[in-house]
Amino acid sequence: MIDTLEFYNYLLENSIDFFAGVPDSLLANLCACIKMNSPVEKNIITANEGNAVGMAAGYHLSTGKIGCVYMQNSGEGNIVNPLLSLVDEDVYSIPMLLIIGWRGEPGKHDEPQHVKQGKVTLQLLEAMGTKYVVLTDNYKEELQIAIEYMKSENKPYALIIQKGLFSSYKIEAEVSNYKLTREDALKEIIFNLNDDDIIVSTTGKTSREIFEIREANNHGHSNDFLTVGSMGHTSSIAYGVAIGTEKNVWCIDGDGSFIMHMGGLGVIGANIPSNFKYILNDNNAHESVGGQPTCSKTLDIPEIIKACGFKDVIVAETSEEIKLGIERLRNEVGVAMVLHTKQGSRDDLGRPTTTPQENKIALMKKLGVK
């Protein structure tokens, strides 16, 4: 196991002092350490991983230093374009250190959405010509090899992080004045929906909680599409479902997901179907991967949603406000709702016991697709 603070300080000793990326559960201790010890301008939690690559490239241009980009391996898809068309040796040839959490590592149990990504994590890097090392306790020697390579070749280098590599390092939780947890809000939403309503929910704990709420109430799961992967695309999936059915489709998004691919909602807002109902839960955090903050506190999300084409946005913090908001969304076109909830989830929160394929088949049957 690597001492997290020692690793962070070793990066600083080697002039790697700028960090940008999207938090990952395997990197939760490292991300917490970076947040607690770096100046705010030197640790940017980005909208998506490609965003982070761009920032690290820009930092190198203005300082000559090597920037560090952290991510879950699912984020590799978001960095393909900037890695190949910006920092690659055939274009600008810009060095940067990539730290990638290896979810779905072959031979280790993980959730379904991580299995394929885990299988191809190393192959994707190889296909892009990006050198890498699966980091071990011998990290100082491995990191020196990486640094020498980045400096001499002006190319990116990746550190692949396995589960449990970094020692515990806790982030200081932010105090919230909001009364409801996300699960409280989800219970209120589900209680006020009809048997014919369809839910498309964002990745992480939101979908896990919806699954367990359904289980506890013996509802079955045919009305729900649990977006277990593909973070940031929940609203696009829900929009596609809404176009193909007359049933009301309730998109339950999160602030991290909304921010990651915000442009998608602008496309949706240009032609909102009457049965598309958008709800965004904002708890100011990437809670499912360690509680790192999003930038939602600095955004006027209701105004952004309206600027995307929605005619009005309801802001809700209580059960009664959620109930009234659901009623209005049901009866009006182009109205969205933003929920403010506090961070926190049950310690015994489980995961879906049905497979993604079973989820898909049940939903399509509910929608009348043979």
C-alpha atoms as a printed R data frame, in Angstrom:
    type eleno elety resid chain resno       x       y       z
1   ATOM     1    CA   MET     A     1   0.000   0.000   0.000
2   ATOM     2    CA   ILE     A     2   1.200   3.525  -0.825
3   ATOM     3    CA   ASP     A     3   1.076   6.257   1.783
4   ATOM     4    CA   THR     A     4  -1.204   8.758   0.044
5   ATOM     5    CA   LEU     A     5   0.299  11.942   1.476
6   ATOM     6    CA   GLU     A     6   3.842  10.760   0.743
7   ATOM     7    CA   PHE     A     7   2.845  10.050  -2.866
8   ATOM     8    CA   TYR     A     8   1.274  13.494  -3.218
9   ATOM     9    CA   ASN     A     9   4.367  15.175  -1.762
10  ATOM    10    CA   TYR     A    10   6.588  13.177  -4.111
11  ATOM    11    CA   LEU     A    11   4.649  14.561  -7.059
12  ATOM    12    CA   LEU     A    12   5.224  18.079  -5.742
13  ATOM    13    CA   GLU     A    13   8.949  17.368  -5.273
14  ATOM    14    CA   ASN     A    14   9.041  16.574  -8.975
15  ATOM    15    CA   SER     A    15   7.274  19.827  -9.948
16  ATOM    16    CA   ILE     A    16   3.940  18.142 -10.659
17  ATOM    17    CA   ASP     A    17   1.719  20.629  -8.861
18  ATOM    18    CA   PHE     A    18  -1.342  21.080 -11.078
19  ATOM    19    CA   PHE     A    19  -4.188  18.564 -10.858
20  ATOM    20    CA   ALA     A    20  -7.395  18.287 -12.863
21  ATOM    21    CA   GLY     A    21  -9.900  15.519 -13.416
22  ATOM    22    CA   VAL     A    22 -13.067  13.689 -12.452
23  ATOM    23    CA   PRO     A    23 -12.982  11.786  -9.119
24  ATOM    24    CA   ASP     A    24 -13.048   7.994  -9.003
25  ATOM    25    CA   SER     A    25 -13.794   5.614  -6.147
26  ATOM    26    CA   LEU     A    26 -10.417   3.866  -6.539
27  ATOM    27    CA   LEU     A    27  -8.752   7.278  -6.361
28  ATOM    28    CA   ALA     A    28 -10.956   8.593  -3.543
29  ATOM    29    CA   ASN     A    29  -8.104   8.733  -1.011
30  ATOM    30    CA   LEU     A    30  -5.736  10.390  -3.470
31  ATOM    31    CA   CYS     A    31  -8.395  12.865  -4.628
32  ATOM    32    CA   ALA     A    32  -9.162  13.719  -0.997
33  ATOM    33    CA   CYS     A    33  -5.472  14.307  -0.311
34  ATOM    34    CA   ILE     A    34  -5.096  16.532  -3.369
35  ATOM    35    CA   LYS     A    35  -8.176  18.548  -2.414
36  ATOM    36    CA   MET     A    36  -7.128  19.009   1.201
37  ATOM    37    CA   ASN     A    37  -3.543  20.049   0.391
38  ATOM    38    CA   SER     A    38  -3.592  21.856  -2.955
39  ATOM    39    CA   PRO     A    39  -4.481  25.502  -3.539
40  ATOM    40    CA   VAL     A    40  -7.946  25.691  -5.075
41  ATOM    41    CA   GLU     A    41  -6.539  26.995  -8.358
42  ATOM    42    CA   LYS     A    42  -4.214  23.988  -8.605
43  ATOM    43    CA   ASN     A    43  -6.901  21.299  -8.264
44  ATOM    44    CA   ILE     A    44  -9.764  21.622 -10.717
45  ATOM    45    CA   ILE     A    45 -12.596  19.083 -10.584
46  ATOM    46    CA   THR     A    46 -13.576  19.244 -14.222
47  ATOM    47    CA   ALA     A    47 -16.810  18.728 -16.114
48  ATOM    48    CA   ASN     A    48 -15.323  15.700 -17.856
49  ATOM    49    CA   GLU     A    49 -11.954  14.073 -18.415
50  ATOM    50    CA   GLY     A    50 -11.322  15.659 -21.818
51  ATOM    51    CA   ASN     A    51 -11.824  19.036 -20.123
52  ATOM    52    CA   ALA     A    52  -9.003  18.077 -17.719
53  ATOM    53    CA   VAL     A    53  -6.629  17.093 -20.530
54  ATOM    54    CA   GLY     A    54  -7.186  20.488 -22.133
55  ATOM    55    CA   MET     A    55  -6.395  22.271 -18.860
56  ATOM    56    CA   ALA     A    56  -3.231  20.233 -18.276
57  ATOM    57    CA   ALA     A    57  -2.117  21.019 -21.823
58  ATOM    58    CA   GLY     A    58  -2.709  24.731 -21.281
59  ATOM    59    CA   TYR     A    59  -0.841  24.670 -17.958
60  ATOM    60    CA   HIS     A    60   2.168  23.112 -19.678
61  ATOM    61    CA   LEU     A    61   2.110  25.796 -22.360
62  ATOM    62    CA   SER     A    62   2.277  28.595 -19.788
63  ATOM    63    CA   THR     A    63   4.680  27.001 -17.279
64  ATOM    64    CA   GLY     A    64   6.590  24.197 -18.995
65  ATOM    65    CA   LYS     A    65   5.460  21.924 -16.146
66  ATOM    66    CA   ILE     A    66   3.795  18.539 -16.376
67  ATOM    67    CA   GLY     A    67   0.128  18.591 -15.366
68  ATOM    68    CA   CYS     A    68  -1.625  15.655 -13.713
69  ATOM    69    CA   VAL     A    69  -5.015  14.368 -14.898
70  ATOM    70    CA   TYR     A    70  -6.936  11.906 -12.704
71  ATOM    71    CA   MET     A    71  -9.918   9.797 -13.759
72  ATOM    72    CA   GLN     A    72 -11.753   6.502 -13.611
73  ATOM    73    CA   ASN     A    73 -10.940   4.286 -16.596
74  ATOM    74    CA   SER     A    74 -14.449   4.967 -17.917
75  ATOM    75    CA   GLY     A    75 -13.103   8.447 -18.627
76  ATOM    76    CA   GLU     A    76 -10.708   7.112 -21.247
77  ATOM    77    CA   GLY     A    77 -13.467   7.568 -23.793
78  ATOM    78    CA   ASN     A    78 -13.627  11.279 -23.010
79  ATOM    79    CA   ILE     A    79  -9.872  11.764 -23.463
80  ATOM    80    CA   VAL     A    80  -9.433   9.993 -26.796
81  ATOM    81    CA   ASN     A    81 -10.058  13.135 -28.857
82  ATOM    82    CA   PRO     A    82  -7.764  15.567 -26.989
83  ATOM    83    CA   LEU     A    83  -5.077  12.918 -26.497
84  ATOM    84    CA   LEU     A    84  -4.931  12.130 -30.203
85  ATOM    85    CA   SER     A    85  -5.743  15.505 -31.773
86  ATOM    86    CA   LEU     A    86  -4.069  17.860 -29.268
87  ATOM    87    CA   VAL     A    87  -1.290  16.400 -27.112
88  ATOM    88    CA   ASP     A    88  -0.133  13.575 -29.403
89  ATOM    89    CA   GLU     A    89   3.426  13.694 -30.761
90  ATOM    90    CA   ASP     A    90   2.055  14.147 -34.285
91  ATOM    91    CA   VAL     A    91   0.270  17.340 -33.233
92  ATOM    92    CA   TYR     A    92   1.553  19.506 -30.324
93  ATOM    93    CA   SER     A    93   3.472  16.807 -28.417
94  ATOM    94    CA   ILE     A    94   2.544  17.806 -24.854
95  ATOM    95    CA   PRO     A    95   3.503  15.742 -21.787
96  ATOM    96    CA   MET     A    96   1.103  15.055 -18.929
97  ATOM    97    CA   LEU     A    97   0.693  12.469 -16.196
98  ATOM    98    CA   LEU     A    98  -2.523  10.449 -16.344
99  ATOM    99    CA   ILE     A    99  -3.663   8.681 -13.151
100 ATOM   100    CA   ILE     A   100  -6.358   6.143 -14.019
101 ATOM   101    CA   GLY     A   101  -8.420   4.035 -11.609
102 ATOM   102    CA   TRP     A   102  -8.736   0.502 -12.989
103 ATOM   103    CA   ARG     A   103 -12.382  -0.407 -12.385
104 ATOM   104    CA   GLY     A   104 -13.403  -3.801 -13.774
105 ATOM   105    CA   GLU     A   105  -9.863  -5.146 -13.649
106 ATOM   106    CA   PRO     A   106  -9.935  -8.687 -15.123
107 ATOM   107    CA   GLY     A   107 -10.131 -11.324 -12.426
108 ATOM   108    CA   LYS     A   108 -11.628  -8.969  -9.842
109 ATOM   109    CA   HIS     A   109 -15.356  -8.677  -9.125
110 ATOM   110    CA   ASP     A   110 -16.922  -5.364 -10.111
111 ATOM   111    CA   GLU     A   111 -20.212  -3.944 -11.324
112 ATOM   112    CA   PRO     A   112 -21.469  -4.796 -14.849
113 ATOM   113    CA   GLN     A   113 -20.818  -1.354 -16.300
114 ATOM   114    CA   HIS     A   114 -17.107  -1.662 -15.494
115 ATOM   115    CA   VAL     A   115 -16.429  -5.137 -16.877
116 ATOM   116    CA   LYS     A   116 -15.853  -4.232 -20.538
117 ATOM   117    CA   GLN     A   117 -13.952  -1.035 -19.726
118 ATOM   118    CA   GLY     A   118 -11.734  -3.011 -17.378
119 ATOM   119    CA   LYS     A   119 -10.906  -5.518 -20.107
120 ATOM   120    CA   VAL     A   120  -9.825  -2.869 -22.597
121 ATOM   121    CA   THR     A   121  -8.245  -0.251 -20.295
122 ATOM   122    CA   LEU     A   122  -4.673  -1.128 -21.193
123 ATOM   123    CA   GLN     A   123  -5.441  -1.913 -24.838
124 ATOM   124    CA   LEU     A   124  -6.975   1.541 -25.337
125 ATOM   125    CA   LEU     A   125  -3.820   3.184 -24.044
126 ATOM   126    CA   GLU     A   126  -1.702   0.961 -26.260
127 ATOM   127    CA   ALA     A   127  -3.855   1.795 -29.293
128 ATOM   128    CA   MET     A   128  -3.287   5.501 -28.624
129 ATOM   129    CA   GLY     A   129   0.447   5.019 -28.175
130 ATOM   130    CA   THR     A   130   0.332   6.020 -24.496
131 ATOM   131    CA   LYS     A   131   2.907   4.343 -22.284
132 ATOM   132    CA   TYR     A   132   1.752   3.186 -18.861
133 ATOM   133    CA   VAL     A   133   2.666   1.288 -15.730
134 ATOM   134    CA   VAL     A   134   0.430  -0.544 -13.279
135 ATOM   135    CA   LEU     A   135   1.634   1.312 -10.197
136 ATOM   136    CA   THR     A   136   3.038  -0.637  -7.224
137 ATOM   137    CA   ASP     A   137   4.544   0.134  -3.819
138 ATOM   138    CA   ASN     A   138   7.756   0.815  -5.723
139 ATOM   139    CA   TYR     A   139   6.144   4.002  -6.995
140 ATOM   140    CA   LYS     A   140   9.149   6.310  -6.673
141 ATOM   141    CA   GLU     A   141  11.207   4.326  -9.146
142 ATOM   142    CA   GLU     A   142   8.191   3.858 -11.434
143 ATOM   143    CA   LEU     A   143   7.332   7.543 -11.282
144 ATOM   144    CA   GLN     A   144  10.912   8.561 -12.085
145 ATOM   145    CA   ILE     A   145  10.785   6.444 -15.226
146 ATOM   146    CA   ALA     A   146   7.514   8.149 -16.164
147 ATOM   147    CA   ILE     A   147   8.875  11.642 -15.524
148 ATOM   148    CA   GLU     A   148  12.053  11.047 -17.520
149 ATOM   149    CA   TYR     A   149   9.954   9.706 -20.390
150 ATOM   150    CA   MET     A   150   7.516  12.639 -20.351
151 ATOM   151    CA   LYS     A   151  10.332  15.177 -20.282
152 ATOM   152    CA   SER     A   152  12.484  13.551 -22.962
153 ATOM   153    CA   GLU     A   153   9.668  12.527 -25.325
154 ATOM   154    CA   ASN     A   154   7.086  15.252 -24.608
155 ATOM   155    CA   LYS     A   155   4.373  12.617 -24.421
156 ATOM   156    CA   PRO     A   156   1.722  11.608 -21.865
157 ATOM   157    CA   TYR     A   157   2.335   8.716 -19.479
158 ATOM   158    CA   ALA     A   158  -0.308   6.815 -17.501
159 ATOM   159    CA   LEU     A   159  -0.257   5.355 -13.995
160 ATOM   160    CA   ILE     A   160  -2.845   2.571 -13.646
161 ATOM   161    CA   ILE     A   161  -4.239   2.303 -10.120
162 ATOM   162    CA   GLN     A   162  -5.615  -0.930  -8.689
163 ATOM   163    CA   LYS     A   163  -8.120  -1.141  -5.868
164 ATOM   164    CA   GLY     A   164  -6.694  -0.534  -2.394
165 ATOM   165    CA   LEU     A   165  -3.355   0.899  -3.536
166 ATOM   166    CA   PHE     A   166  -3.565   4.175  -1.589
167 ATOM   167    CA   SER     A   167  -3.834   4.503   2.172
168 ATOM   168    CA   SER     A   168  -6.910   6.066   3.754
169 ATOM   169    CA   TYR     A   169  -7.233   9.834   3.547
170 ATOM   170    CA   LYS     A   170 -10.526  11.422   4.471
171 ATOM   171    CA   ILE     A   171 -12.066  14.482   2.900
172 ATOM   172    CA   GLU     A   172 -13.736  17.021   5.171
173 ATOM   173    CA   ALA     A   173 -17.469  16.747   4.530
174 ATOM   174    CA   GLU     A   174 -19.265  19.979   3.746
175 ATOM   175    CA   VAL     A   175 -22.082  20.937   6.094
176 ATOM   176    CA   SER     A   176 -25.457  21.314   4.384
177 ATOM   177    CA   ASN     A   177 -28.584  23.110   5.547
178 ATOM   178    CA   TYR     A   178 -30.832  21.021   3.320
179 ATOM   179    CA   LYS     A   179 -33.147  18.624   5.146
180 ATOM   180    CA   LEU     A   180 -33.750  15.836   2.636
181 ATOM   181    CA   THR     A   181 -31.265  13.226   1.524
182 ATOM   182    CA   ARG     A   182 -31.325  12.138  -2.084
183 ATOM   183    CA   GLU     A   183 -33.076   8.897  -1.082
184 ATOM   184    CA   ASP     A   184 -35.759  10.877   0.784
185 ATOM   185    CA   ALA     A   185 -36.384  12.913  -2.370
186 ATOM   186    CA   LEU     A   186 -36.467   9.821  -4.579
187 ATOM   187    CA   LYS     A   187 -39.058   8.178  -2.322
188 ATOM   188    CA   GLU     A   188 -41.258  11.266  -2.643
189 ATOM   189    CA   ILE     A   189 -40.872  11.311  -6.421
190 ATOM   190    CA   ILE     A   190 -41.709   7.631  -6.823
191 ATOM   191    CA   PHE     A   191 -44.680   7.895  -4.439
192 ATOM   192    CA   ASN     A   192 -46.153  10.621  -6.661
193 ATOM   193    CA   LEU     A   193 -45.666   8.870 -10.000
194 ATOM   194    CA   ASN     A   194 -48.237   6.700 -11.776
195 ATOM   195    CA   ASP     A   195 -47.977   3.019 -12.612
196 ATOM   196    CA   ASP     A   196 -47.480   3.954 -16.266
197 ATOM   197    CA   ASP     A   197 -44.669   6.482 -15.717
198 ATOM   198    CA   ILE     A   198 -41.147   5.604 -16.838
199 ATOM   199    CA   ILE     A   199 -37.989   6.634 -14.953
200 ATOM   200    CA   VAL     A   200 -34.536   7.020 -16.482
201 ATOM   201    CA   SER     A   201 -32.095   7.604 -13.619
202 ATOM   202    CA   THR     A   202 -28.485   8.722 -13.543
203 ATOM   203    CA   THR     A   203 -25.521   6.540 -12.675
204 ATOM   204    CA   GLY     A   204 -24.234   5.864  -9.175
205 ATOM   205    CA   LYS     A   205 -26.199   5.923  -5.947
206 ATOM   206    CA   THR     A   206 -29.308   7.476  -7.531
207 ATOM   207    CA   SER     A   207 -30.033   4.326  -9.537
208 ATOM   208    CA   ARG     A   208 -29.043   2.095  -6.626
209 ATOM   209    CA   GLU     A   209 -31.496   3.878  -4.334
210 ATOM   210    CA   ILE     A   210 -34.301   3.739  -6.879
211 ATOM   211    CA   PHE     A   211 -33.769  -0.012  -7.219
212 ATOM   212    CA   GLU     A   212 -33.978  -0.494  -3.451
213 ATOM   213    CA   ILE     A   213 -37.032   1.746  -3.097
214 ATOM   214    CA   ARG     A   214 -38.794  -0.392  -5.700
215 ATOM   215    CA   GLU     A   215 -37.714  -3.565  -3.885
216 ATOM   216    CA   ALA     A   216 -38.952  -2.303  -0.524
217 ATOM   217    CA   ASN     A   217 -42.377  -1.491  -2.006
218 ATOM   218    CA   ASN     A   218 -42.672  -4.618  -4.197
219 ATOM   219    CA   HIS     A   219 -43.027  -2.428  -7.284
220 ATOM   220    CA   GLY     A   220 -40.947  -4.464  -9.682
221 ATOM   221    CA   HIS     A   221 -38.402  -2.784 -11.946
222 ATOM   222    CA   SER     A   222 -40.004  -2.665 -15.380
223 ATOM   223    CA   ASN     A   223 -40.716   1.081 -15.169
224 ATOM   224    CA   ASP     A   224 -37.088   2.056 -14.626
225 ATOM   225    CA   PHE     A   225 -33.994   2.335 -16.774
226 ATOM   226    CA   LEU     A   226 -30.997   2.456 -14.452
227 ATOM   227    CA   THR     A   227 -28.149   4.246 -16.203
228 ATOM   228    CA   VAL     A   228 -25.417   2.287 -14.441
229 ATOM   229    CA   GLY     A   229 -22.646   3.662 -16.690
230 ATOM   230    CA   SER     A   230 -22.211   6.317 -19.404
231 ATOM   231    CA   MET     A   231 -22.163   9.213 -16.949
232 ATOM   232    CA   GLY     A   232 -23.499  12.464 -18.360
233 ATOM   233    CA   HIS     A   233 -25.805  10.865 -20.917
234 ATOM   234    CA   THR     A   234 -28.887  10.194 -18.779
235 ATOM   235    CA   SER     A   235 -30.917  13.052 -20.251
236 ATOM   236    CA   SER     A   236 -30.077  11.933 -23.800
237 ATOM   237    CA   ILE     A   237 -31.224   8.379 -23.057
238 ATOM   238    CA   ALA     A   238 -34.443   9.675 -21.507
239 ATOM   239    CA   TYR     A   239 -35.030  11.951 -24.498
240 ATOM   240    CA   GLY     A   240 -34.652   9.040 -26.889
241 ATOM   241    CA   VAL     A   241 -37.121   6.978 -24.854
242 ATOM   242    CA   ALA     A   242 -39.603   9.873 -24.773
243 ATOM   243    CA   ILE     A   243 -39.521  10.252 -28.557
244 ATOM   244    CA   GLY     A   244 -40.538   6.612 -28.975
245 ATOM   245    CA   THR     A   245 -43.424   6.420 -26.495
246 ATOM   246    CA   GLU     A   246 -46.470   8.359 -25.365
247 ATOM   247    CA   LYS     A   247 -45.804   7.510 -21.711
248 ATOM   248    CA   ASN     A   248 -44.335  10.181 -19.476
249 ATOM   249    CA   VAL     A   249 -40.574   9.719 -19.158
250 ATOM   250    CA   TRP     A   250 -39.069  11.130 -15.959
251 ATOM   251    CA   CYS     A   251 -35.355  11.824 -16.242
252 ATOM   252    CA   ILE     A   252 -33.738  11.933 -12.800
253 ATOM   253    CA   ASP     A   253 -30.307  13.462 -13.287
254 ATOM   254    CA   GLY     A   254 -27.522  14.543 -10.933
255 ATOM   255    CA   ASP     A   255 -25.380  17.661 -10.810
256 ATOM   256    CA   GLY     A   256 -22.186  15.822 -11.770
257 ATOM   257    CA   SER     A   257 -23.910  14.143 -14.697
258 ATOM   258    CA   PHE     A   258 -25.588  17.383 -15.806
259 ATOM   259    CA   ILE     A   259 -22.283  19.264 -15.768
260 ATOM   260    CA   MET     A   260 -20.327  16.513 -17.538
261 ATOM   261    CA   HIS     A   261 -22.184  16.789 -20.851
262 ATOM   262    CA   MET     A   262 -24.287  19.909 -20.366
263 ATOM   263    CA   GLY     A   263 -24.669  20.547 -24.087
264 ATOM   264    CA   GLY     A   264 -26.983  17.559 -24.379
265 ATOM   265    CA   LEU     A   265 -29.731  19.404 -22.526
266 ATOM   266    CA   GLY     A   266 -29.449  22.317 -24.937
267 ATOM   267    CA   VAL     A   267 -30.215  19.975 -27.815
268 ATOM   268    CA   ILE     A   268 -33.152  18.515 -25.881
269 ATOM   269    CA   GLY     A   269 -34.448  21.970 -25.014
270 ATOM   270    CA   ALA     A   270 -34.594  22.938 -28.671
271 ATOM   271    CA   ASN     A   271 -37.537  20.575 -29.139
272 ATOM   272    CA   ILE     A   272 -38.864  19.283 -25.817
273 ATOM   273    CA   PRO     A   273 -41.352  16.417 -26.182
274 ATOM   274    CA   SER     A   274 -44.497  16.908 -24.126
275 ATOM   275    CA   ASN     A   275 -43.777  13.662 -22.242
276 ATOM   276    CA   PHE     A   276 -40.158  14.503 -21.290
277 ATOM   277    CA   LYS     A   277 -39.982  15.417 -17.594
278 ATOM   278    CA   TYR     A   278 -36.614  16.588 -16.264
279 ATOM   279    CA   ILE     A   279 -35.603  16.480 -12.596
280 ATOM   280    CA   LEU     A   280 -32.082  17.324 -11.449
281 ATOM   281    CA   ASN     A   281 -30.868  16.402  -7.978
282 ATOM   282    CA   ASP     A   282 -28.152  18.820  -6.862
283 ATOM   283    CA   ASN     A   283 -26.189  17.876  -3.746
284 ATOM   284    CA   ASN     A   284 -23.017  19.693  -4.855
285 ATOM   285    CA   ALA     A   285 -20.964  16.511  -4.961
286 ATOM   286    CA   HIS     A   286 -19.668  13.503  -6.855
287 ATOM   287    CA   GLU     A   287 -20.969  11.529  -3.892
288 ATOM   288    CA   SER     A   288 -20.841   8.060  -5.438
289 ATOM   289    CA   VAL     A   289 -17.052   8.266  -5.830
290 ATOM   290    CA   GLY     A   290 -15.995   9.895  -2.584
291 ATOM   291    CA   GLY     A   291 -17.858  13.159  -2.082
292 ATOM   292    CA   GLN     A   292 -15.601  15.476  -4.086
293 ATOM   293    CA   PRO     A   293 -17.453  18.721  -4.842
294 ATOM   294    CA   THR     A   294 -18.874  19.636  -8.211
295 ATOM   295    CA   CYS     A   295 -18.926  23.243  -9.380
296 ATOM   296    CA   SER     A   296 -22.722  23.389  -9.046
297 ATOM   297    CA   LYS     A   297 -22.551  25.859  -6.139
298 ATOM   298    CA   THR     A   298 -21.138  28.483  -8.476
299 ATOM   299    CA   LEU     A   299 -23.700  27.818 -11.217
300 ATOM   300    CA   ASP     A   300 -27.231  29.128 -11.523
301 ATOM   301    CA   ILE     A   301 -28.531  25.777 -12.680
302 ATOM   302    CA   PRO     A   302 -32.208  26.796 -12.978
303 ATOM   303    CA   GLU     A   303 -31.238  29.667 -15.271
304 ATOM   304    CA   ILE     A   304 -28.965  27.395 -17.311
305 ATOM   305    CA   ILE     A   305 -31.826  24.934 -17.786
306 ATOM   306    CA   LYS     A   306 -34.116  27.765 -18.874
307 ATOM   307    CA   ALA     A   307 -31.416  29.022 -21.252
308 ATOM   308    CA   CYS     A   308 -31.433  25.504 -22.764
309 ATOM   309    CA   GLY     A   309 -35.056  26.010 -23.825
310 ATOM   310    CA   PHE     A   310 -37.175  25.090 -20.804
311 ATOM   311    CA   LYS     A   311 -39.848  27.660 -20.031
312 ATOM   312    CA   ASP     A   312 -39.604  27.389 -16.251
313 ATOM   313    CA   VAL     A   313 -37.721  25.588 -13.475
314 ATOM   314    CA   ILE     A   314 -39.136  24.705 -10.063
315 ATOM   315    CA   VAL     A   315 -36.693  24.615  -7.145
316 ATOM   316    CA   ALA     A   316 -37.625  22.153  -4.401
317 ATOM   317    CA   GLU     A   317 -36.130  21.386  -0.983
318 ATOM   318    CA   THR     A   318 -39.029  19.746   0.885
319 ATOM   319    CA   SER     A   319 -41.353  16.803   0.339
320 ATOM   320    CA   GLU     A   320 -44.318  19.116  -0.208
321 ATOM   321    CA   GLU     A   321 -42.407  21.140  -2.813
322 ATOM   322    CA   ILE     A   322 -41.475  17.931  -4.618
323 ATOM   323    CA   LYS     A   323 -45.112  16.778  -4.621
324 ATOM   324    CA   LEU     A   324 -46.312  20.098  -6.044
325 ATOM   325    CA   GLY     A   325 -43.468  20.121  -8.543
326 ATOM   326    CA   ILE     A   326 -44.329  16.633  -9.839
327 ATOM   327    CA   GLU     A   327 -47.933  17.740 -10.353
328 ATOM   328    CA   ARG     A   328 -46.858  20.772 -12.347
329 ATOM   329    CA   LEU     A   329 -44.339  18.848 -14.467
330 ATOM   330    CA   ARG     A   330 -47.016  16.298 -15.257
331 ATOM   331    CA   ASN     A   331 -49.457  18.937 -16.496
332 ATOM   332    CA   GLU     A   332 -47.124  21.312 -18.329
333 ATOM   333    CA   VAL     A   333 -44.627  21.032 -21.170
334 ATOM   334    CA   GLY     A   334 -41.105  22.405 -20.787
335 ATOM   335    CA   VAL     A   335 -41.058  22.726 -17.000
336 ATOM   336    CA   ALA     A   336 -38.147  21.179 -15.082
337 ATOM   337    CA   MET     A   337 -37.392  20.730 -11.388
338 ATOM   338    CA   VAL     A   338 -34.133  21.144  -9.461
339 ATOM   339    CA   LEU     A   339 -33.923  19.409  -6.071
340 ATOM   340    CA   HIS     A   340 -31.521  20.543  -3.362
341 ATOM   341    CA   THR     A   341 -30.556  17.661  -1.088
342 ATOM   342    CA   LYS     A   342 -27.833  17.008   1.463
343 ATOM   343    CA   GLN     A   343 -25.082  14.486   0.950
344 ATOM   344    CA   GLY     A   344 -25.239  11.098   2.573
345 ATOM   345    CA   SER     A   345 -26.514   7.594   1.924
346 ATOM   346    CA   ARG     A   346 -27.200   4.471   3.934
347 ATOM   347    CA   ASP     A   347 -24.182   2.358   4.889
348 ATOM   348    CA   ASP     A   348 -26.136  -0.734   3.852
349 ATOM   349    CA   LEU     A   349 -27.121   0.628   0.425
350 ATOM   350    CA   GLY     A   350 -27.013  -2.299  -1.966
351 ATOM   351    CA   ARG     A   351 -26.690  -2.639  -5.712
352 ATOM   352    CA   PRO     A   352 -29.183  -3.865  -8.303
353 ATOM   353    CA   THR     A   353 -29.620  -7.613  -8.183
354 ATOM   354    CA   THR     A   354 -30.904  -7.763 -11.764
355 ATOM   355    CA   THR     A   355 -28.550  -7.536 -14.723
356 ATOM   356    CA   PRO     A   356 -28.558  -4.607 -17.163
357 ATOM   357    CA   GLN     A   357 -29.905  -6.930 -19.851
358 ATOM   358    CA   GLU     A   358 -32.788  -7.988 -17.597
359 ATOM   359    CA   ASN     A   359 -33.472  -4.319 -16.870
360 ATOM   360    CA   LYS     A   360 -33.559  -3.545 -20.596
361 ATOM   361    CA   ILE     A   361 -35.852  -6.439 -21.491
362 ATOM   362    CA   ALA     A   362 -38.339  -5.635 -18.690
363 ATOM   363    CA   LEU     A   363 -38.483  -1.964 -19.672
364 ATOM   364    CA   MET     A   364 -38.952  -2.685 -23.385
365 ATOM   365    CA   LYS     A   365 -41.754  -5.111 -22.539
366 ATOM   366    CA   LYS     A   366 -43.396  -2.388 -20.421
367 ATOM   367    CA   LEU     A   367 -43.105  -0.036 -23.410
368 ATOM   368    CA   GLY     A   368 -44.767  -2.613 -25.662
369 ATOM   369    CA   VAL     A   369 -41.677  -3.491 -27.658
370 ATOM   370    CA   LYS     A   370 -41.652  -7.139 -28.775
